[in-house]
């Protein structure tokens, strides 16, 4: 069993009760590699387009979980609250009349990144208002202030500054903890999800977020929850991140034609024509689609998908539907979606306009569940539980 998985329950309890008491001097700013220098030539810019194209839309699926077996933990980091961030005009604002969270949130995202779609599904379902900043996937000017260079990044306005949250699963766990039990501030909750660095068997230094599948609840609130339900929810959230999401890219980019169709849909739904200059939009589409067609072949091999990659996608979606059928309920969470339902829906929603998704509906039993989820999210049905 994964070392972190074995230790997570104990660590979740320790961090939920003690980490908020740590002195400020123990908090260390999360470090990341510096952003690459801006290309000085078209050739370099093309390479940048290839690299960043891999992050666009459903290409952003290389989200490996580490497997450190009894490795030495080197350092612990916490995401620090910032005094200020640059003022960036939102691409759009999502305002919900049902919102009573008192949160002021800004989501830095790619519109069709499956991990960004997970976060939006959560916010929309619970009717939590937020601003959206569509990140330029080539130059990434809007996140230059952040030491974390991936998306999604969610920023919460606090009385003393701005609290960034990184990684879609950690973001959702922190927000769910806040909405269910707002005894802790968002800054305090972030301290319950520390980054650790460790050295693997090959001497490579790696990084992982502790507790990211756990909710940080008070003892009183925890007693209201069902242990078995929480355990199942964590299990299937992890399955969504480690299994389901890796079936997307090889299917979306199965052929060159499908890759270009997908990138044109990404452009349409992401409103690239409005947010980015024409040369950049075309660079992303043509270089990105070509690159991801090749990347999709490598991902097929890496994740041991079947020769017919469609069948791997169908198989995993049928596994999900079968689990819900065993429960005899509309959703995995029962009569209302839980965090696993929202994660799976968000991931699949990221390819809704692609050929692969159309064929998925035609060849599996996932349609009724997906339609029910779409209605629940669109109607912000979770707002009544906040």
C-alpha positions as CSV (number, residue, x, y, z in Angstrom):
1,X,0.0,0.0,0.0
2,X,1.1,3.5,-0.8
3,X,3.1,5.0,2.2
4,X,1.2,8.3,2.0
5,X,-2.1,6.5,1.7
6,X,-1.3,4.5,4.9
7,X,-0.3,7.6,6.8
8,X,-3.0,10.0,5.5
9,X,-5.7,9.3,8.0
10,X,-3.4,9.9,10.9
11,X,-1.8,13.0,9.3
12,X,-5.3,14.4,8.5
13,X,-6.2,14.2,12.1
14,X,-2.9,15.7,13.3
15,X,-3.0,18.6,10.8
16,X,-6.7,19.3,11.4
17,X,-6.1,19.8,15.1
18,X,-2.6,21.2,15.4
19,X,-1.4,22.8,12.2
20,X,-3.4,26.0,12.7
21,X,-1.3,26.5,15.9
22,X,2.1,26.4,14.1
23,X,4.1,29.6,14.4
24,X,4.3,31.7,11.3
25,X,8.1,31.2,11.2
26,X,7.6,27.6,10.2
27,X,5.7,28.5,7.0
28,X,7.9,28.4,4.0
29,X,7.0,29.9,0.6
30,X,6.4,27.2,-1.9
31,X,9.2,27.2,-4.4
32,X,9.0,26.3,-8.1
33,X,11.2,26.4,-11.0
34,X,11.4,29.9,-12.6
35,X,9.3,30.5,-15.7
36,X,11.2,29.9,-19.0
37,X,12.6,33.0,-20.7
38,X,10.5,34.4,-23.4
39,X,11.5,33.0,-26.7
40,X,13.6,35.3,-28.8
41,X,12.9,33.7,-32.1
42,X,9.9,32.2,-33.9
43,X,11.5,28.8,-33.6
44,X,11.7,29.1,-29.9
45,X,8.1,30.5,-29.8
46,X,7.0,27.5,-31.8
47,X,8.6,25.2,-29.2
48,X,6.8,27.1,-26.5
49,X,3.6,26.6,-28.4
50,X,4.2,22.9,-28.5
51,X,5.0,22.7,-24.8
52,X,2.1,24.8,-23.7
53,X,-0.2,23.2,-26.2
54,X,0.2,20.1,-24.2
55,X,-1.3,21.9,-21.3
56,X,-4.4,23.1,-23.2
57,X,-7.7,21.4,-22.7
58,X,-7.8,17.7,-22.2
59,X,-4.1,17.5,-23.0
60,X,-3.6,18.5,-19.5
61,X,-3.9,14.9,-18.1
62,X,-0.5,14.0,-17.0
63,X,-1.3,14.1,-13.4
64,X,0.7,11.4,-11.7
65,X,0.4,10.4,-8.1
66,X,3.7,9.6,-6.5
67,X,4.4,6.2,-4.7
68,X,7.1,6.9,-2.1
69,X,7.6,3.7,-0.1
70,X,9.1,4.7,3.2
71,X,11.2,7.4,1.7
72,X,12.8,10.2,3.7
73,X,10.7,13.3,3.9
74,X,13.0,16.3,3.2
75,X,10.9,19.4,3.7
76,X,7.4,20.6,4.4
77,X,6.0,23.7,2.7
78,X,2.7,25.6,3.1
79,X,1.2,27.9,0.5
80,X,1.6,31.3,2.0
81,X,-1.0,34.1,2.0
82,X,0.1,37.0,-0.2
83,X,-0.3,40.6,0.7
84,X,-1.3,41.5,-2.8
85,X,-1.5,40.2,-6.4
86,X,-1.6,42.1,-9.7
87,X,-5.0,43.5,-10.6
88,X,-6.2,41.4,-13.5
89,X,-9.5,42.0,-15.3
90,X,-11.6,38.9,-15.2
91,X,-12.5,37.1,-18.4
92,X,-16.0,36.7,-17.0
93,X,-17.8,36.8,-13.6
94,X,-20.0,34.0,-12.3
95,X,-22.5,35.5,-9.8
96,X,-25.1,33.4,-8.1
97,X,-28.0,34.7,-6.0
98,X,-27.8,31.6,-3.9
99,X,-24.3,32.4,-2.7
100,X,-24.1,32.9,1.1
101,X,-20.5,31.7,1.5
102,X,-18.9,35.2,1.9
103,X,-16.0,34.0,-0.2
104,X,-14.4,36.2,-2.9
105,X,-12.8,33.9,-5.3
106,X,-10.8,34.2,-8.6
107,X,-10.2,31.1,-10.7
108,X,-7.1,31.1,-13.0
109,X,-7.8,28.4,-15.6
110,X,-7.9,26.9,-19.0
111,X,-11.6,26.5,-20.0
112,X,-11.3,22.8,-21.1
113,X,-8.6,21.6,-18.7
114,X,-10.3,18.7,-16.9
115,X,-8.9,19.7,-13.5
116,X,-10.2,23.3,-14.0
117,X,-13.6,21.8,-15.0
118,X,-13.6,19.8,-11.7
119,X,-13.3,23.0,-9.7
120,X,-15.9,24.9,-11.7
121,X,-18.3,21.9,-11.3
122,X,-17.9,22.2,-7.6
123,X,-18.4,26.0,-7.5
124,X,-21.4,25.9,-9.8
125,X,-23.1,23.1,-8.0
126,X,-22.8,24.8,-4.6
127,X,-23.7,28.2,-6.1
128,X,-20.4,29.9,-5.0
129,X,-19.7,33.0,-7.0
130,X,-16.3,33.5,-8.6
131,X,-14.4,35.4,-11.2
132,X,-12.7,33.6,-14.1
133,X,-9.3,34.6,-15.5
134,X,-8.6,32.7,-18.7
135,X,-4.9,32.0,-18.7
136,X,-2.9,32.6,-21.9
137,X,-1.5,29.1,-22.5
138,X,1.6,30.3,-24.3
139,X,2.9,33.4,-22.4
140,X,0.9,32.8,-19.1
141,X,1.1,36.5,-18.2
142,X,-1.8,36.3,-15.8
143,X,-0.1,33.9,-13.5
144,X,3.4,35.3,-13.5
145,X,2.8,36.5,-9.9
146,X,2.5,32.9,-8.8
147,X,5.4,30.6,-8.0
148,X,3.0,27.7,-8.9
149,X,2.9,27.6,-12.7
150,X,0.1,25.2,-13.4
151,X,-3.7,25.6,-13.4
152,X,-6.1,25.7,-11.8
153,X,-5.1,28.3,-9.2
154,X,-7.9,29.6,-7.0
155,X,-7.3,32.8,-5.1
156,X,-9.5,33.6,-2.0
157,X,-9.6,37.3,-0.8
158,X,-8.9,37.4,2.9
159,X,-9.1,40.3,5.4
160,X,-5.3,40.5,5.3
161,X,-4.5,39.7,1.7
162,X,-4.9,36.8,-0.8
163,X,-4.8,33.1,-0.2
164,X,-3.8,31.0,-3.2
165,X,-5.0,27.4,-3.4
166,X,-3.3,25.0,-5.9
167,X,-4.2,21.6,-7.3
168,X,-7.8,20.8,-8.1
169,X,-8.3,18.1,-5.5
170,X,-6.8,20.2,-2.7
171,X,-8.9,23.2,-3.8
172,X,-12.1,21.1,-3.7
173,X,-11.3,19.6,-0.3
174,X,-10.4,22.9,1.2
175,X,-13.6,24.6,-0.1
176,X,-15.8,21.6,0.9
177,X,-14.3,21.8,4.4
178,X,-15.1,25.5,4.6
179,X,-18.7,25.2,3.3
180,X,-19.5,22.2,5.6
181,X,-17.7,23.6,8.7
182,X,-16.5,27.3,8.5
183,X,-14.9,27.2,11.9
184,X,-11.5,27.8,10.2
185,X,-10.6,30.6,7.8
186,X,-9.5,29.7,4.3
187,X,-5.9,30.5,5.3
188,X,-6.1,28.2,8.2
189,X,-7.6,25.4,6.1
190,X,-4.7,25.7,3.6
191,X,-2.3,24.9,6.4
192,X,-4.0,21.5,6.7
193,X,-2.7,20.6,3.2
194,X,1.1,20.9,3.4
195,X,3.4,20.1,0.5
196,X,6.1,17.6,1.4
197,X,9.2,16.8,-0.7
198,X,10.7,13.4,-0.6
199,X,13.4,11.3,-2.4
200,X,12.3,8.3,-4.4
201,X,14.2,5.0,-5.0
202,X,16.2,6.6,-7.8
203,X,17.2,9.6,-5.8
204,X,14.8,11.9,-7.5
205,X,13.3,14.7,-5.4
206,X,9.5,14.7,-5.7
207,X,6.6,16.7,-4.2
208,X,3.2,15.7,-2.9
209,X,0.2,17.4,-1.2
210,X,-0.7,15.7,2.0
211,X,-4.3,15.0,3.0
212,X,-5.7,16.4,-0.3
213,X,-8.5,13.8,-0.4
214,X,-9.6,14.5,3.2
215,X,-12.1,17.0,4.6
216,X,-10.9,19.0,7.6
217,X,-13.9,19.0,9.9
218,X,-14.4,19.7,13.6
219,X,-15.2,16.7,15.8
220,X,-18.8,17.8,16.0
221,X,-19.2,18.1,12.3
222,X,-17.3,14.9,11.6
223,X,-19.8,13.0,13.8
224,X,-22.5,14.1,11.4
225,X,-20.8,12.4,8.5
226,X,-20.9,8.8,7.5
227,X,-17.4,7.2,7.7
228,X,-18.2,4.7,4.9
229,X,-19.6,7.4,2.6
230,X,-16.5,9.5,3.2
231,X,-14.2,6.6,2.5
232,X,-16.1,5.7,-0.8
233,X,-16.0,9.3,-1.8
234,X,-12.2,9.5,-1.4
235,X,-11.7,6.2,-3.2
236,X,-13.6,7.4,-6.3
237,X,-12.2,10.9,-6.3
238,X,-8.7,9.3,-6.4
239,X,-9.9,6.9,-9.2
240,X,-11.1,9.9,-11.2
241,X,-7.6,11.5,-10.9
242,X,-5.5,8.4,-11.4
243,X,-7.5,6.3,-13.8
244,X,-10.4,8.1,-15.6
245,X,-8.6,11.3,-16.6
246,X,-5.8,9.3,-18.3
247,X,-8.2,7.8,-20.8
248,X,-9.1,11.3,-22.2
249,X,-6.1,12.5,-24.2
250,X,-5.6,9.3,-26.3
251,X,-9.3,9.4,-27.2
252,X,-9.6,13.1,-27.8
253,X,-6.5,13.1,-30.0
254,X,-7.0,9.6,-31.5
255,X,-6.6,10.9,-35.0
256,X,-5.2,14.1,-36.5
257,X,-8.7,15.1,-37.6
258,X,-10.1,14.6,-34.1
259,X,-7.2,16.5,-32.6
260,X,-7.9,19.6,-34.8
261,X,-11.7,19.3,-34.1
262,X,-11.0,19.2,-30.4
263,X,-8.7,22.3,-30.4
264,X,-11.2,24.2,-32.5
265,X,-13.8,23.4,-30.0
266,X,-11.4,24.4,-27.2
267,X,-11.0,27.7,-28.9
268,X,-14.8,28.2,-29.3
269,X,-15.8,27.4,-25.7
270,X,-12.7,29.1,-24.3
271,X,-13.4,32.3,-26.3
272,X,-9.8,32.4,-27.5
273,X,-10.7,34.9,-30.2
274,X,-11.7,37.4,-27.6
275,X,-8.9,36.8,-25.1
276,X,-5.8,36.1,-27.2
277,X,-4.3,37.6,-30.4
278,X,-5.0,35.8,-33.6
279,X,-1.4,34.6,-34.1
280,X,-1.4,33.0,-30.7
281,X,-4.8,31.4,-31.2
282,X,-3.6,29.8,-34.4
283,X,-0.3,28.8,-32.9
284,X,-2.1,27.0,-30.1
285,X,-4.6,25.3,-32.4
286,X,-2.2,24.1,-35.1
287,X,0.9,23.4,-33.1
288,X,-1.0,22.2,-30.1
289,X,-3.2,19.8,-32.1
290,X,-0.2,18.3,-33.9
291,X,1.7,17.9,-30.7
292,X,-1.1,16.4,-28.8
293,X,-1.8,13.8,-31.6
294,X,1.7,12.5,-31.0
295,X,1.5,12.9,-27.2
296,X,-1.7,10.9,-27.2
297,X,0.1,7.9,-28.7
298,X,2.7,8.0,-25.9
299,X,0.0,8.4,-23.2
300,X,-1.8,5.4,-24.6
301,X,1.3,3.3,-23.9
302,X,2.1,4.9,-20.6
303,X,-1.3,4.2,-19.1
304,X,-1.7,0.7,-20.6
305,X,-4.8,1.5,-22.7
306,X,-6.2,-0.9,-25.1
307,X,-5.3,-0.8,-28.8
308,X,-8.8,0.5,-29.3
309,X,-8.5,3.4,-26.9
310,X,-12.2,4.1,-27.2
311,X,-12.8,0.8,-25.4
312,X,-10.6,1.9,-22.5
313,X,-12.7,5.0,-22.1
314,X,-16.0,3.0,-22.4
315,X,-14.7,0.4,-19.9
316,X,-13.9,3.0,-17.2
317,X,-17.2,4.8,-17.6
318,X,-19.0,1.6,-17.3
319,X,-17.1,0.8,-14.1
320,X,-18.4,4.1,-12.7
321,X,-22.0,3.5,-13.8
322,X,-21.9,-0.1,-12.4
323,X,-20.8,1.3,-9.0
324,X,-23.7,3.7,-8.9
325,X,-26.1,0.9,-10.0
326,X,-25.0,-1.2,-7.1
327,X,-26.0,1.5,-4.7
328,X,-29.4,1.8,-6.4
329,X,-29.3,5.6,-6.3
330,X,-29.2,8.5,-8.8
331,X,-25.6,9.5,-7.9
332,X,-22.7,7.9,-6.1
333,X,-23.5,10.2,-3.2
334,X,-27.1,9.0,-3.1
335,X,-29.9,11.3,-4.1
336,X,-27.5,14.2,-4.2
337,X,-24.0,14.3,-5.8
338,X,-21.0,14.0,-3.6
339,X,-17.4,15.2,-4.4
340,X,-16.7,12.1,-6.4
341,X,-19.7,12.7,-8.6
342,X,-18.6,16.3,-9.2
343,X,-15.0,15.2,-10.0
344,X,-16.1,12.6,-12.6
345,X,-18.6,15.0,-14.1
346,X,-16.0,17.8,-14.3
347,X,-13.5,15.6,-16.0
348,X,-16.0,14.3,-18.6
349,X,-17.5,17.8,-19.1
350,X,-14.0,18.9,-20.3
351,X,-14.5,16.8,-23.5
352,X,-18.2,17.4,-24.0
353,X,-17.8,19.0,-27.4
354,X,-15.4,16.4,-28.8
355,X,-16.1,13.4,-31.0
356,X,-15.0,11.0,-28.3
357,X,-17.7,12.3,-25.9
358,X,-20.5,11.9,-28.5
359,X,-19.4,8.3,-29.1
360,X,-19.1,7.7,-25.3
361,X,-22.8,8.5,-24.9
362,X,-23.7,6.2,-27.8
363,X,-21.7,3.3,-26.5
364,X,-22.1,3.3,-22.8
365,X,-24.8,3.7,-20.1
366,X,-23.4,6.9,-18.7
367,X,-25.8,9.3,-20.4
368,X,-28.6,9.3,-17.7
369,X,-26.1,10.0,-14.9
370,X,-24.3,12.6,-16.8
371,X,-27.6,14.4,-17.7
372,X,-28.7,14.3,-14.1
373,X,-25.4,15.8,-13.0
374,X,-25.5,18.5,-15.6
375,X,-29.0,19.5,-14.4
376,X,-27.9,19.5,-10.8
377,X,-24.8,21.6,-11.5
378,X,-26.6,24.0,-13.8
379,X,-29.3,24.6,-11.2
380,X,-26.8,25.0,-8.3
381,X,-28.7,22.4,-6.3
382,X,-26.0,22.1,-3.7
383,X,-26.6,25.7,-2.6
384,X,-29.4,24.6,-0.3
385,X,-27.0,22.4,1.7
386,X,-24.5,25.2,2.4
